[in-house]
Each structure stands twice: as C-alpha cells, then as structure tokens.
C-alpha cells in the first residue's frame, strides 16, 4: 500500500535529541528551542517566534492575545480543521463562518466585509494547502473596521503572497509541525508575532502567565503570576527534532514542490477533458508542496475513486467536513448555506505526497487515476 503520508527523517534527529538530553535541560525554552527561534527569525525571516506544543496551542495563544471575550464575533472559513474555531470558542467567541472561493478552498475574501458587525473582533484566514488568501483585501477590511487578523498558516511554511512570507502579514500567525506537515516534530507548532504590542504579553502567556523568561534574563528579581496563560512550551527534545528538519528545509521543499508539479503536469489532460479539477493557483500565490488534491464531480464519484485507488494499493483521502455542518455547531446555531465550502467537503480528494514518494509510485498513482476516468 502506498500510504497517504510518511514522516521524513533527515538522519540528525536522534543525534540532536541525544545532545539535548546530555545538556541536562529538556523542559521548554532550552538550547534547541532558542536555536529554532533563531533559525525562524534570522534565516527564514519571521519577526518574533515562540515554539508551541501544537498549532492548536498557537491559535489559543492568539485568541488570548487579541482579548477574545464572550460575545465577540470571529470571522473564519468553515472549510478548515476544528482547531481554527475551537481556539476562539474556548474564549467565548461566536464563530461567523464564511464560504470558500468558488475555485479554491480558501476563504472568499469578497464575502468577509458583509459579515462584519459591531461585535466582530478578528478575522482568521486559513492558507489551505499552503496557497495564500488574498491578504491585501483582508488587511484592508481589518484596517477599515479596526479588526485583528490571525493567519492560520498550519500548512503554509515556505509559502508566499506577492513575495511576502505567509505568516508575516497578519497581526499573528500560527504554524504546525505535525507529522503530516512539510517540516515536522511529531506534534508541534509556532506562534509568530508581527505586532510589537503583543511581544511582552505573548511571552508571559507562553510561560503559564508568569514573567519567568524575564526573570532568567535578569530583567526582574523574581518571577510571579502576572497574567492568564498556560504551558504552551514544547519540550526541548521536540525542538531538537525540529531543528534537524529545519537544517534540511531547502532540500525537503525542493522535493515536495517537484512532486506537486509532476502531479499537476501529468493530470492536466484530465482537467482539459473535463473529468476533474486541479488546484487553482492565484497569480499572487506560490506553491509550497504541502498537499495535492483533485476535485471530482460528485461525492459519489470521489468515493468510487478512493475505493478504486485503495483496491489497487494507494491510500488517498478526503479532507475537512464543513464546520458549519458539524453537530457541535448546529446544536448551538441556525443552519447556514455555504455552497462552495460544501462542494470541497464532498468532492475534494488528496493524493499521497511525501518526501520519500518515489517516481515509480507517483506514476502508478497517476496512471490509476487516468485508468479510472478512462473507464467512465
């Protein structure tokens, strides 16, 4: 069976983990945490970074930082993972779901302004598959109504909007290093702080609501409880694993983007013949090779293709169920219609894409898809 995903090991993960252990400090904010922060800030170019135990944690920190309170409204896409919404629901927010674009799963930015009310406090965008939302439109709306913007960049490492790194545009951004992502640490995430107003408080929230980090820098004579917070720091063992991945970022990305391009080029004929749709790449966005999907004509056809691939040794999967159709949401809210979102929920199929996917296996996947549609 060709798996949907296979975590890639660079070869240095265990070496760095052993080194972290021998240094005698494997709790959070240790030697490798600082090395990762330095890499993200100095090599990649993010402004201010804090590693977290997950992208979910980073989103929860963002919700605290923008002072989400009961009754506040937060606009976000329905086509996303539950963590995007949960982080704000936990603070008491009412989630206002927006539809996807008609040609890609990202939030329809043209629909956002009509959803803004006097209760709106933030807009959360999700760069699906590492493909950028139209951030100029989003930031202009945020500026007009004095709203915060959080980029859910879980899938968007090394991806760009008009030459700008995703995760550097909104006030805050959250990244994931889950084993299904391009750069991994098993579980893991990162908060990027782009607004200096949040710098000091972010570190306090990160450190369980204390000024512990300031104490260890000698800025205060003792540390104490000064704000809300939680244990958002990952172990330095996790950071050591991540650092081995970061050293190989360019190599990993080069391979994944090549695989993405092969899928696109080889399946383009099927799109031209009207059998399926391929990912739509806006002029302002880049590809980071996170995932590759096709859009079938119906949920029945997609399910048949999944079964056909599985019967022939290939594991392909669909993605999100629309959050506005979830039992949790519908138990508390009125039913809403988001046609484009539901189309992607019913018809999108993700194909295997991971560093060690060899060309022979990719050829097999492509040929099986062609065979499936030839029979139709």
N, C-alpha and C positions, 0 to 999 in steps of 0.2 A: 504493500500500500504506500503510495506517495502521500506523505502527510500534508496537512494544510500549512503547518508551521513546524520549524525545527530550530530551537535556540542555538545560536552560533557561539562557539568558544574560541577566543583568539589564541589561547595557549598560555597566557600570562596570568589568568585569573587566580589560579591556586597559588602561584608564586607571590602575588601581591597580598592575597588573603593571609598566607603564612607570615609575610612580613608585618602585616597589620597586627597579627596576634603576638608576634615576638616584640613588637614595640610596647606591648603592655597596656594598651588602651584601645578597646574595641567597642566602647559605647559611642554615642553620637558626637559629631563635631571634632573628630580626631584628625590625624595626619592625612588620610586619604580623602576625607570629606573636604578638607581645605585644598588638596590637590585638584579635586574635581571642580570645586568652586573656581579655582584659578584657571583651569582649562576652559570652562564655560565663559568666564568673563574676559580672559586675556587672549585666548586662542580663537574662540568662536565669535565672541563679541556681545554677549548678553551683559546688561548693565550691572545687575546685582542679583545673585542667585543664592537660594537656600535649598539644599537637597532635602527631600522628604521621603517618608516610607512608602508613598504611593502618589500617583496623580490625584487620587481622591483627597488625600491629605492636603495637597497643594491647593485644590479647589476650596476645601473647607477653610484654609487659611485666608484665601482671597475673600470668601464670604464674610469672615470676621473683620478683615481689614477695611472693607467698604461699608462696615457697620450695618449689615442687613439686620432688620428688626421685624417682628411680627407685623404683618400688614403691608410691608414693602412688596413691590412687584419687580420681577426679574424676567426679562425677555430672553428667550433662547430657542434653538431649534428643537423640534420634537424628535427628529432623527439623530439620536445620539445615545451614548451609554448613560445608564441611570445615575452615575456619579455626578454628571454635569448638573443634574437637577437636585439630587439629594443634598449636595453641599449647601445649597441655599435654602432648601426646605427645612433642614436642621436648625437654621437660624430664624425660621418663622415666615419665610417669604412665600408669596403666591407666585407660582410659575405661570408665565404667559408664553405659551408655545407658538412659534412661528412656523410657517411652512418652509419646505425646501424650495430651491430653484427648480424650474421645470427641466433643466438639462444637467444638473448635478446635485448631489445630496446636501450641499451647504445651505445655510440659512438664506432665504430670499431677502436680501437686504432692502429691496424696494418695499417690502411689507412691514418693516420694522417701525417706521415713524407712525403709522396708523395704529400701532399697538401701544404707543406711549401714552401714559396718563399722569396725573399729578402724583400718583403713588409709585411710579417707576423709579427705581434707583440704579439699576445696572442692566447692561446688555452683555450676554455671554455668547460668543461666537465659537463654533467648532470648525476647525480646518480639516474637513473629512478627507482621509487618505493622504494627508499632507498637502492638499491643494487649498490655496488661500481663498478665504472670503474676500469680497471687495471692501477692504478696510478703510479706504477713503470715505466711502458712503457711511460706514458705521461710525467712524470717528467724527464726521461732520454732524451726524444726528446726536451723538453723545455731547458734543460741544454745544449744540443748539439748546439742548434740554438739561445741561449740567448733569450728565449721567456718567457712571463709571463703565469701562469696558474691560472685560476679562476674556482673554484668549484661551480657550481650551485647545491647547496645542499638543495634546497627548500623542497624536500621530505625526507631528509636524517638525520633528528635528531636521535641521539642514534643509528647510524649505523656505521659499521667498515669495514676497509680494512686491512687485515692481522693484526688485533688487534689495528690498529690506527683509531682514530675517524675521520670519514669523516668531512671535513671542516677544518682539521688541516694540510693538506698535500700540497695543492696549496699555492700560494702566498697570495691569497684572497679567501674568500668563502661567499656565500650568502644563508641565510635560510629564510623560510617562516613560518608565524604563522597564515596564512589564516584559516578560519573556516573549511576548508576541510583537514587540516593537523593534525598530531598527537597531537601536542601542539598548542593551538590557542589563539588568542586575537581578533578575528573577522577579522580585517586586521592587518598586522604587519610583520616585518621581522628583519633581523640582518645581519650586515657585520662582518665577522671575519678576522682580520688582522694577518697574520702569518709571515710577513716580517717586521722587525723593521724599514726599510726605509720608510714605509708608515704610521707609527704611528702618527706622529705630523700632517701631512697633512690630514690624514683621519678625525681627529677631527675638523680641520678647515673647510673642505668641508661639514662635517656633520652640522656645525653651520653656514651655509649660507655663507661660505667663510670668516668668521671672526675668530679672536683668543679670542672669548668670554669665552670659557671654561678656557683658560689660565689666563684670567683676574680674573675670580671668584676664581681661586686657588691662586691668588696673585702673579702670575709669571710675569705679566706686569701691568703697572699702568693705562692703558686704553685699550679698545679693538677697533679694526678697521677692515676695509675690507683689507684682505691680499691675497686672492686667489679666484678662482671660487668656487661656492658651491651652495647649495640650502637648503630648510627647510626639511631636511631628518629625523628630530627627531619625534618620536611619542609623543602624549600626555602622561603625567604620569598616566592618567586614563587607557589608553591602557596597559601601563606597569603593573599597579596594577592588571588588569585582568590576564595578562600573568603570573605574579608571583604566583597567586593561582594555575595555571596549572603546573608550574614548581615544586611546592611543591609535586605534585602528579605524577611526571614524571614516577617513577618506577611502580606505580600501573597502570597507563594508558598503558604503554608499555607492561607490563606483559599480560594484557587483549588483546591488539591488536595482539600481537605475537601468543597468543593462538588461536585466531580466524583465523589467517593466516594459522597456522599449521593444523587446522581442515579442512579448505578448501582443502589444499594440499593433506592431507591423504585421504579424502573422494572422491576426484575427480581423484586420481591417477589411478584408474582402467580404467577410460575412456581414459586416456592418453595411458595406456598399450594396450588398444584395438584399438588405432589409431584414436579415434574420435576427439581429441583436443590436444593441447599442454599446459602444465603448466609452470609457471615461472621457468626459468633456473637459478640456483644459483651457480655462480662460486666458486671454492674452497677458494678463498681469501675474499669472501664477507659474510656479515651477513644479517639477516632479521630484519627489524625494525617494521614490521606490518603496513606499511603505506597503501599499496593497494594490492589487489589480482586480478590477471587477468587470463583469458584463451585466447588461440589463436585458432580461428576457421579456417576451411579450405578455406573459401572464404568470401568475403564481403556479398554475398547473404545469406550464412548460418549464419553469425553473425547477420545480420539484422533480420532474421527469429527468432533467439534465443532471441534477445532483445524484439521483439514483443510478443513471447510466454511467456516470463517472465512477461512482463507488463500486459498481459491479465490475468495472474494468481497472480497479486498483488505484483510484485517485480520490482523495478526500477533499471536496470543495464544500464551502459553507455559505449560508446567507448571513446577514448581519442583524442590525437592530430591528426590534419590534417597536413601532411608533410609541413613544412615551404617552402621548395623549390618548392612546387606546389601552393603556395598562390598567389593570384592576385598581391599583393604588390611586391613580389619578382620577379615574371615572367614579370612584366611590366618593370623591370629595368635590368634583367639578361637573359642570354641564358638558355634554358631548359637543365636540367641535369637529369641523371638517377641514382636514389638511390633505388635499388630494395628492400633491406631489410627494409629500412625505410617505404616504401610504403606498404609492407606486414603488418607491425604492424599497420599502419594507417588504413588499410582496414579490418584487421582480429582480432585485439585485443579488448577484452571486459572486462570491470572492473565490479566486483561484489560488492554488498554492504559490507562495512567493517567500523564499528564504535564501540566505546566503549560499547554502550548500546544495540548492536545487541545480542539478546538472542539466546540460543542454539536451541530453537524450530524454530525460524525464519531462522536460518542458515541451519538447517536440511531441512526446506521447500525449500530453495533456491537450495541446493544440489540435493534434490530429483526431483525438477522440471527440472534441467539440465540433470539428468540421464533419466528422462522420455522423454525429447526432443530427446535425441540421441537414446534411445531405439526404438522410433517410426521410426527412419531412417533405 
